[in-house]
């Protein structure tokens, strides 16, 4: 698979857009930081390196990265999403707390094998997948019961 910057530039060209140093900076920061960021968090980091970038540019770039299958959206709550770079070498799934937004990366060979088995059973060839499990973390459950952490 081509590097993300090349994939972005190819996607932009295929859709009749011009390459942009601002878009490339957003992608570079997402690749460098390797975090699950909200657009607002990403904007703060980008703005520190290029104060001329507006938040609308970051929003559009993140949407473009998702459309190009370079990044993926992780809905945390109905109002908040985080974004991460898609990596073939570092596949993982997520546990997300719907109360505080905490997320945990999980990896399980058993889950991966079961997904492949299910796809084969239904005569599907997997091209990508994402598993997100939503629930309430231990700390939020303790707060709901009125105990302190």
DASUL-V733527 format. One record per residue. N is the residue number from 0. PHI is phi in degrees with one decimal (* if undefined). OMEGA is omega in degrees with one decimal (NA if undefined). D_LAST is the distance of its C-alpha to the last C-alpha in Angstrom with 1 decimal. Layout:
n:N phi:PHI omega:OMEGA d_last:D_LAST
n:N phi:PHI omega:OMEGA d_last:D_LAST
This chain:
n:0 phi:* omega:-179.6 d_last:45.0
n:1 phi:-69.0 omega:176.0 d_last:45.7
n:2 phi:-60.2 omega:-177.9 d_last:43.3
n:3 phi:-54.5 omega:-179.1 d_last:41.2
n:4 phi:-64.1 omega:177.5 d_last:43.2
n:5 phi:-64.7 omega:179.0 d_last:46.4
n:6 phi:-64.8 omega:177.2 d_last:45.0
n:7 phi:-63.4 omega:-178.9 d_last:44.0
n:8 phi:-62.2 omega:177.0 d_last:47.4
n:9 phi:-65.5 omega:179.9 d_last:49.2
n:10 phi:-61.9 omega:179.8 d_last:47.3
n:11 phi:-60.7 omega:-179.3 d_last:48.0
n:12 phi:-63.7 omega:180.0 d_last:51.7
n:13 phi:-61.4 omega:-178.8 d_last:52.0
n:14 phi:-101.2 omega:173.4 d_last:50.9
n:15 phi:71.0 omega:177.9 d_last:53.3
n:16 phi:-103.0 omega:176.0 d_last:50.9
n:17 phi:-97.1 omega:175.4 d_last:51.2
n:18 phi:-66.9 omega:-174.8 d_last:48.9
n:19 phi:-142.0 omega:176.9 d_last:46.7
n:20 phi:-66.9 omega:178.7 d_last:45.3
n:21 phi:-66.6 omega:177.3 d_last:42.4
n:22 phi:-61.3 omega:-179.5 d_last:41.5
n:23 phi:-62.3 omega:177.9 d_last:41.8
n:24 phi:-66.3 omega:178.3 d_last:39.5
n:25 phi:-59.5 omega:179.0 d_last:36.7
n:26 phi:-63.0 omega:-179.6 d_last:37.3
n:27 phi:-57.8 omega:-179.9 d_last:37.4
n:28 phi:-67.7 omega:177.6 d_last:34.1
n:29 phi:-63.3 omega:178.1 d_last:32.4
n:30 phi:-68.3 omega:-177.0 d_last:34.1
n:31 phi:-71.9 omega:-174.2 d_last:33.2
n:32 phi:-76.6 omega:178.7 d_last:29.5
n:33 phi:48.5 omega:178.8 d_last:28.8
n:34 phi:-116.2 omega:172.8 d_last:25.7
n:35 phi:-94.9 omega:-172.4 d_last:24.9
n:36 phi:-108.5 omega:166.9 d_last:25.7
n:37 phi:-78.2 omega:177.3 d_last:26.2
n:38 phi:-61.3 omega:-179.1 d_last:29.7
n:39 phi:-64.8 omega:177.4 d_last:28.4
n:40 phi:-65.3 omega:178.2 d_last:26.6
n:41 phi:-62.2 omega:178.9 d_last:29.7
n:42 phi:-58.2 omega:180.0 d_last:31.9
n:43 phi:-61.0 omega:179.1 d_last:30.3
n:44 phi:-69.4 omega:179.9 d_last:31.0
n:45 phi:-63.7 omega:-178.3 d_last:34.5
n:46 phi:-60.9 omega:178.8 d_last:35.3
n:47 phi:-65.6 omega:-179.9 d_last:34.6
n:48 phi:-94.2 omega:178.0 d_last:37.3
n:49 phi:-145.8 omega:-176.3 d_last:39.6
n:50 phi:-63.0 omega:-178.6 d_last:39.3
n:51 phi:-81.0 omega:-178.6 d_last:42.1
n:52 phi:-78.9 omega:177.5 d_last:40.0
n:53 phi:-94.3 omega:-178.9 d_last:38.9
n:54 phi:-65.0 omega:178.5 d_last:35.9
n:55 phi:-63.7 omega:177.4 d_last:38.4
n:56 phi:-64.7 omega:179.4 d_last:39.7
n:57 phi:-66.0 omega:177.4 d_last:36.3
n:58 phi:-58.3 omega:-179.2 d_last:35.7
n:59 phi:-63.2 omega:-178.9 d_last:39.2
n:60 phi:-66.8 omega:178.8 d_last:38.8
n:61 phi:-62.1 omega:177.8 d_last:35.6
n:62 phi:-61.5 omega:178.4 d_last:37.4
n:63 phi:-62.9 omega:178.2 d_last:40.4
n:64 phi:-63.1 omega:176.5 d_last:38.4
n:65 phi:-68.5 omega:179.2 d_last:37.0
n:66 phi:-61.1 omega:-179.0 d_last:40.6
n:67 phi:-88.3 omega:-178.1 d_last:41.8
n:68 phi:57.8 omega:175.4 d_last:39.3
n:69 phi:-99.2 omega:178.3 d_last:38.0
n:70 phi:-128.1 omega:176.7 d_last:34.5
n:71 phi:-133.2 omega:177.6 d_last:32.5
n:72 phi:-88.4 omega:174.7 d_last:30.3
n:73 phi:-117.9 omega:179.1 d_last:26.9
n:74 phi:-65.9 omega:-179.4 d_last:26.1
n:75 phi:-93.0 omega:173.9 d_last:22.4
n:76 phi:-132.4 omega:177.8 d_last:22.9
n:77 phi:-66.1 omega:-177.4 d_last:26.2
n:78 phi:-101.5 omega:-171.6 d_last:26.2
n:79 phi:-126.2 omega:173.0 d_last:24.7
n:80 phi:-127.3 omega:171.6 d_last:26.1
n:81 phi:-115.3 omega:-176.5 d_last:25.7
n:82 phi:-129.7 omega:177.8 d_last:28.7
n:83 phi:-140.8 omega:174.8 d_last:29.4
n:84 phi:-74.3 omega:177.0 d_last:32.7
n:85 phi:-81.7 omega:-179.6 d_last:34.1
n:86 phi:-130.2 omega:178.1 d_last:35.0
n:87 phi:-70.5 omega:-176.0 d_last:37.1
n:88 phi:-81.7 omega:-173.6 d_last:36.1
n:89 phi:-124.8 omega:-178.4 d_last:32.4
n:90 phi:-70.7 omega:175.9 d_last:31.8
n:91 phi:-154.2 omega:176.5 d_last:28.3
n:92 phi:-114.8 omega:-172.1 d_last:26.6
n:93 phi:-138.9 omega:164.8 d_last:23.3
n:94 phi:-108.7 omega:-177.5 d_last:20.2
n:95 phi:-129.7 omega:176.8 d_last:19.0
n:96 phi:-83.0 omega:-178.9 d_last:16.1
n:97 phi:-78.4 omega:178.9 d_last:18.1
n:98 phi:-91.6 omega:-175.9 d_last:15.3
n:99 phi:-108.5 omega:179.7 d_last:14.1
n:100 phi:88.0 omega:178.2 d_last:17.0
n:101 phi:-59.0 omega:177.1 d_last:15.3
n:102 phi:-133.9 omega:-179.4 d_last:18.0
n:103 phi:-128.3 omega:173.8 d_last:18.7
n:104 phi:-80.6 omega:179.2 d_last:22.3
n:105 phi:-128.5 omega:174.4 d_last:23.6
n:106 phi:-134.3 omega:179.5 d_last:27.1
n:107 phi:-149.5 omega:176.5 d_last:28.8
n:108 phi:-61.0 omega:179.7 d_last:32.5
n:109 phi:-63.6 omega:178.7 d_last:32.6
n:110 phi:-64.6 omega:179.9 d_last:31.5
n:111 phi:-60.3 omega:179.7 d_last:34.0
n:112 phi:-64.7 omega:179.7 d_last:36.8
n:113 phi:-66.5 omega:177.9 d_last:36.1
n:114 phi:-64.2 omega:177.4 d_last:36.3
n:115 phi:-64.6 omega:179.2 d_last:39.6
n:116 phi:-60.0 omega:-179.8 d_last:40.9
n:117 phi:-63.4 omega:179.2 d_last:40.1
n:118 phi:-61.0 omega:179.0 d_last:41.9
n:119 phi:-61.7 omega:179.9 d_last:44.9
n:120 phi:-56.8 omega:-178.9 d_last:45.1
n:121 phi:-98.4 omega:177.7 d_last:45.5
n:122 phi:57.8 omega:175.2 d_last:47.7
n:123 phi:-107.0 omega:169.3 d_last:45.5
n:124 phi:-103.9 omega:-178.9 d_last:45.4
n:125 phi:-68.2 omega:173.6 d_last:41.9
n:126 phi:-112.7 omega:177.6 d_last:42.0
n:127 phi:-171.1 omega:173.9 d_last:38.3
n:128 phi:-162.3 omega:178.6 d_last:35.1
n:129 phi:-148.9 omega:177.6 d_last:31.5
n:130 phi:-118.2 omega:177.6 d_last:28.8
n:131 phi:-127.6 omega:177.7 d_last:25.7
n:132 phi:-107.6 omega:-178.5 d_last:23.3
n:133 phi:-103.7 omega:178.1 d_last:21.2
n:134 phi:-173.4 omega:179.7 d_last:18.2
n:135 phi:-116.6 omega:-178.6 d_last:14.6
n:136 phi:-71.8 omega:-178.3 d_last:12.0
n:137 phi:-58.1 omega:-178.1 d_last:9.3
n:138 phi:-63.0 omega:179.6 d_last:6.5
n:139 phi:-69.2 omega:176.4 d_last:9.1
n:140 phi:-63.7 omega:178.2 d_last:10.0
n:141 phi:-64.1 omega:179.4 d_last:6.8
n:142 phi:-64.4 omega:179.7 d_last:7.5
n:143 phi:-64.2 omega:180.0 d_last:11.1
n:144 phi:-84.0 omega:177.3 d_last:10.9
n:145 phi:85.2 omega:177.4 d_last:9.7
n:146 phi:-97.7 omega:178.6 d_last:6.7
n:147 phi:-94.5 omega:-179.1 d_last:3.7
n:148 phi:-85.2 omega:NA d_last:0.0
